[in-house]
């Protein structure tokens, strides 16, 4: 465990916002988490921080930031077809995806290059290109602050939704995620992956151009990495949290009205009867929010969902742009644009 007072959080958030925490505690084991109770940390103001890639700090934090840095992974069970992989909360998600591909394990490759830690992944039910972590997650290990015990939350009890989970709502600030377990499929590296992983247009197009439709696991992984690198800013150069906004899920009748203004707007199945998911980026581009800057803040050159810190913007500067984007979206569509990120 490492403890700091009046510590800058600039290196701990991917927006690169320079705010301070009254206290910063870096936890490197489950024992560290348990010991926080003896110090009454959970009785005061606190915030659990993973990789800092989904959080916008708008001011100094007058409390304790608990940074999860519990590392380690191990295969706890396997048969001829599958592997159960236990991963501690502080492991880097991008590294785990890369490791799974290198070991010919199918399931999470579509979530390549999503920044953050493994412990934070189920909170947001991270997803990309038709896949979500819930598709491969078996359970989540937590430290229950009330009972002071380690518990297991199974997939069916996680209340997963679109960028949503029980950890984001009912259990928020009532537990600390200490690890996750994934079930991955063994695959012959020479075989094509199932079609469900290659349905997005960009993936199909690039697989055809680069690999002549040979959709092996490694080719698919390389394709998704290339797409993301071309569309997303490198957070080592520009501050961002990836996609800042959720794609709205709306009633079909509202979609029909929306089509009168945006005739070619596409839809995606959301799994809810009578509703569809629409791409917010399509509308934001149409109303002028692609590659638009206001001072040191703007949307990314190639993707209007990604609010970007182009200089030394403050959290308030970034929030002002986020609010302006949301207001413009509502004026044009009558639809509320929700954020994916935590705003503190």
C-alpha positions in Angstrom: 0.0 0.0 0.0 1.2 3.5 -0.9 -0.3 6.6 0.8 0.0 10.2 -0.4 -1.4 13.5 0.8 -2.4 16.4 -1.5 -1.4 14.3 -4.5 -1.8 15.5 -8.1 -4.0 13.1 -10.1 -2.7 14.3 -13.5 -0.9 11.0 -14.1 -3.9 9.0 -12.9 -6.6 10.2 -15.3 -6.5 9.9 -19.1 -7.9 13.4 -19.6 -4.7 14.6 -18.1 -6.5 17.0 -15.8 -4.3 18.5 -13.1 -6.3 18.2 -9.9 -5.3 17.1 -6.4 -6.7 14.5 -4.0 -6.7 15.1 -0.3 -5.5 11.6 0.0 -4.4 9.0 -2.6 -4.1 5.4 -1.5 -2.7 2.8 -4.0 -3.9 -0.7 -3.0 -1.7 -3.6 -4.2 -3.5 -6.5 -2.6 -6.9 -7.6 -1.2 -5.3 -7.2 2.3 -4.8 -3.5 1.5 -8.5 -3.1 0.7 -9.5 -4.9 3.9 -7.1 -2.7 6.0 -8.9 0.4 4.7 -11.8 -0.5 6.9 -9.7 -0.4 10.1 -8.7 3.1 9.1 -12.4 4.1 8.6 -11.6 5.2 5.0 -15.0 3.9 3.8 -16.9 6.0 6.4 -15.6 9.2 4.8 -15.7 10.5 1.2 -13.9 8.2 -1.2 -13.8 7.2 -4.9 -12.5 4.0 -6.4 -10.2 4.6 -9.4 -9.1 2.0 -11.9 -7.1 3.2 -14.9 -8.6 6.7 -14.8 -9.7 6.3 -18.4 -13.4 6.8 -17.6 -13.3 9.7 -15.2 -13.4 13.5 -15.6 -12.2 15.4 -12.5 -13.7 18.9 -12.6 -12.1 20.0 -9.3 -9.8 18.9 -6.5 -11.2 15.8 -4.6 -11.7 16.5 -1.0 -11.5 12.9 0.1 -9.6 9.7 -0.5 -8.9 8.3 -4.0 -8.5 4.5 -3.8 -6.4 3.5 -6.7 -6.7 -0.2 -7.6 -3.3 -1.8 -8.4 -3.9 -5.4 -7.5 -2.0 -7.4 -10.2 -2.0 -11.0 -11.3 -4.0 -13.5 -13.4 -4.2 -17.3 -13.4 -6.1 -20.1 -15.1 -8.3 -21.7 -12.5 -9.9 -24.3 -14.7 -9.8 -25.6 -18.2 -11.0 -28.4 -20.4 -10.4 -29.2 -24.1 -12.6 -26.4 -25.3 -12.5 -23.6 -22.7 -10.5 -21.8 -20.1 -11.6 -20.0 -16.9 -9.3 -17.1 -16.2 -9.2 -15.3 -12.9 -7.8 -11.7 -13.2 -7.1 -9.3 -10.4 -8.7 -5.8 -10.6 -5.5 -3.8 -11.2 -4.5 -5.7 -14.3 -4.5 -3.6 -17.5 -7.4 -4.6 -19.8 -5.5 -4.1 -23.0 -2.7 -6.4 -21.9 -5.2 -9.1 -20.9 -6.8 -9.0 -24.4 -3.4 -9.2 -26.0 -2.4 -12.1 -23.9 -5.7 -14.0 -24.7 -5.1 -13.6 -28.4 -1.4 -14.7 -28.1 -2.7 -17.9 -26.3 -5.4 -18.6 -28.9 -8.3 -17.8 -26.6 -11.4 -16.4 -28.3 -13.9 -14.1 -26.7 -12.6 -10.6 -25.8 -10.5 -9.8 -28.9 -13.2 -7.3 -30.1 -12.6 -5.3 -26.9 -8.9 -4.7 -27.9 -7.3 -1.3 -26.9 -10.1 -0.3 -24.6 -8.1 1.6 -21.9 -8.6 0.8 -18.2 -8.3 -1.9 -15.6 -10.0 -5.2 -15.5 -11.8 -4.3 -12.3 -13.4 -1.3 -13.9 -14.5 -3.3 -17.0 -17.7 -4.8 -15.6 -18.8 -1.6 -14.0 -19.3 0.0 -17.4 -20.0 -3.3 -19.2 -17.4 -2.2 -21.7 -18.1 -3.1 -25.3 -17.1 -2.6 -28.9 -17.8 -4.0 -32.3 -20.8 -6.1 -31.2 -19.2 -7.6 -28.1 -19.5 -6.7 -24.4 -17.6 -8.0 -21.4 -20.8 -9.6 -20.1 -20.6 -12.1 -23.0 -17.6 -13.8 -21.4 -17.8 -12.8 -17.8 -18.5 -15.6 -15.3 -18.4 -13.6 -12.1 -17.0 -10.6 -10.2 -15.2 -10.8 -6.9 -16.0 -7.9 -4.5 -15.2 -6.7 -1.0 -18.5 -5.9 0.6 -18.0 -2.8 2.7 -21.0 -3.4 5.0 -20.3 -7.1 5.8 -16.5 -6.7 5.5 -16.4 -10.0 3.5 -15.3 -11.1 0.1 -18.2 -12.1 -2.1 -18.8 -13.4 -5.6 -21.4 -11.8 -7.8 -22.4 -14.1 -10.7 -23.0 -12.8 -14.2 -26.8 -13.2 -13.9 -26.8 -11.0 -10.8 -24.7 -8.2 -12.3 -27.8 -6.6 -13.9 -25.8 -5.8 -17.1 -27.3 -3.4 -19.6 -25.9 -1.1 -22.3 -22.9 0.5 -20.5 -24.6 -0.3 -17.2 -24.4 -2.8 -14.3 -25.3 -3.2 -10.7 -21.9 -1.9 -9.7 -22.8 1.5 -11.3 -26.0 1.7 -9.4 -27.3 -0.4 -6.5 -23.8 -1.4 -5.3 -22.0 1.9 -6.0 -19.9 2.9 -3.1 -21.0 -0.2 -1.2 -18.2 -2.5 -2.5 -14.8 -2.7 -4.1 -14.2 -5.0 -7.1 -11.1 -7.1 -6.4 -11.2 -9.4 -9.4 -13.1 -10.9 -12.3 -13.4 -14.4 -13.9 -13.7 -14.8 -17.7 -14.6 -17.9 -19.7 -12.7 -18.0 -23.0 -12.9 -20.4 -25.9 -9.9 -22.3 -27.2 -9.5 -21.9 -31.0 -7.2 -23.3 -33.6 -5.1 -20.3 -34.8 -5.6 -21.4 -38.4 -9.4 -21.4 -38.2 -11.7 -18.4 -38.9 -13.5 -17.0 -35.9 -17.4 -17.2 -35.8 -19.1 -14.7 -38.0 -20.7 -12.8 -35.1 -17.3 -11.2 -34.3 -16.8 -9.8 -37.8 -20.3 -8.2 -38.6 -19.3 -4.6 -38.3 -18.7 -3.0 -41.7 -15.2 -1.6 -40.9 -14.0 -5.0 -39.7 -15.3 -6.8 -42.8 -13.8 -4.2 -45.1 -10.3 -4.3 -43.5 -10.2 -8.1 -43.2 -10.9 -8.3 -46.9 -8.3 -5.6 -47.8 -5.5 -6.9 -45.4 -6.1 -10.6 -45.1 -8.3 -11.6 -48.1 -11.2 -12.5 -45.6 -9.0 -14.9 -43.6 -10.6 -14.1 -40.3 -8.3 -15.9 -37.9 -8.2 -14.7 -34.3 -4.9 -12.9 -34.8 -6.0 -11.2 -38.0 -9.2 -10.0 -36.4 -7.3 -8.7 -33.4 -4.9 -6.8 -35.6 -7.8 -5.4 -37.6 -9.6 -4.1 -34.6 -6.4 -2.6 -33.2 -5.8 -0.8 -36.6 -9.3 0.5 -36.7 -9.1 1.9 -33.1 -5.7 3.4 -33.6 -6.9 5.2 -36.8 -10.1 6.5 -35.1 -9.0 7.2 -31.5 -6.4 9.6 -30.1 -3.3 8.3 -28.4 -3.9 9.1 -24.8 -0.2 9.5 -24.3 -0.4 12.6 -26.6 -4.0 13.9 -26.2 -6.2 13.6 -23.1 -9.4 11.7 -23.6 -11.6 9.0 -22.1 -12.4 7.4 -25.4 -16.1 7.6 -26.2 -17.6 10.3 -24.0 -21.3 9.7 -24.9 -23.6 6.7 -25.1 -25.5 5.9 -28.2 -29.1 6.6 -27.4 -31.7 3.8 -27.3 -35.0 5.3 -28.5 -38.6 4.2 -29.4 -39.1 3.1 -33.0 -41.7 5.8 -33.5 -39.2 8.5 -32.4 -36.7 7.0 -34.8 -39.2 7.4 -37.7 -39.6 11.1 -36.8 -35.9 11.5 -36.6 -35.5 10.0 -40.1 -37.4 13.0 -41.5 -34.5 15.2 -40.5 -31.7 12.6 -41.0 -33.0 10.3 -43.7 -29.9 8.0 -43.8 -29.4 7.5 -40.1 -28.7 3.8 -39.4 -30.0 1.8 -36.4 -28.7 -1.1 -34.4 -30.5 -3.8 -32.6 -30.6 -3.2 -28.9 -32.4 -6.3 -27.8 -35.4 -4.4 -26.5 -38.8 -4.8 -28.2 -40.0 -1.6 -29.8 -36.7 0.2 -29.4 -33.5 0.7 -31.5 -30.1 2.1 -30.9 -28.9 5.0 -33.0 -25.3 6.2 -33.6 -24.8 9.5 -31.8 -21.7 10.1 -33.8 -23.7 10.2 -37.1 -25.9 13.1 -35.8 -23.0 15.0 -34.1 -21.1 14.9 -37.4 -24.2 16.2 -39.3 -24.6 19.1 -36.8 -21.0 20.2 -37.0 -19.3 18.5 -34.0 -16.7 16.5 -35.8 -13.2 17.9 -35.3 -14.5 21.0 -33.7 -12.4 22.9 -31.1 -13.2 25.5 -28.4 -10.0 26.7 -26.9 -8.0 23.7 -25.7 -11.0 21.3 -25.9 -12.8 19.7 -28.8 -13.9 16.6 -30.5 -11.4 14.2 -32.0 -10.4 14.7 -35.7 -12.0 11.4 -36.8 -14.7 10.8 -34.2 -17.2 13.3 -32.7 -18.0 11.1 -29.7 -14.5 11.6 -28.3 -14.1 14.8 -26.4 -10.4 15.6 -26.3 -8.0 17.7 -24.2 -5.8 19.3 -26.9 -3.7 21.3 -24.4 -3.8 22.0 -20.7 -7.5 22.3 -20.3 -9.1 22.1 -16.9 -11.8 19.7 -16.0 -14.3 22.6 -16.0 -13.2 23.5 -19.6 -13.9 20.0 -20.7 -17.2 19.8 -18.9 -18.4 23.0 -20.6 -17.8 21.5 -24.0 -19.5 18.3 -23.0 -22.5 20.3 -21.9 -22.6 22.3 -25.1 -22.5 19.1 -27.2 -25.3 17.6 -25.2 -27.4 20.8 -25.5 -26.9 21.0 -29.3 -27.8 17.4 -29.7 -31.0 17.9 -27.7 -31.9 21.0 -29.7 -31.5 19.1 -33.0 -33.2 15.8 -31.9 -35.2 16.3 -28.7 -33.2 13.3 -27.4 -31.0 13.4 -24.2 -27.4 12.4 -24.8 -26.0 10.6 -21.8 -22.4 10.5 -21.0 -20.4 7.2 -20.5 -17.9 8.7 -18.1 -17.9 9.5 -14.4 -17.9 13.3 -13.8 -16.5 14.2 -10.4 
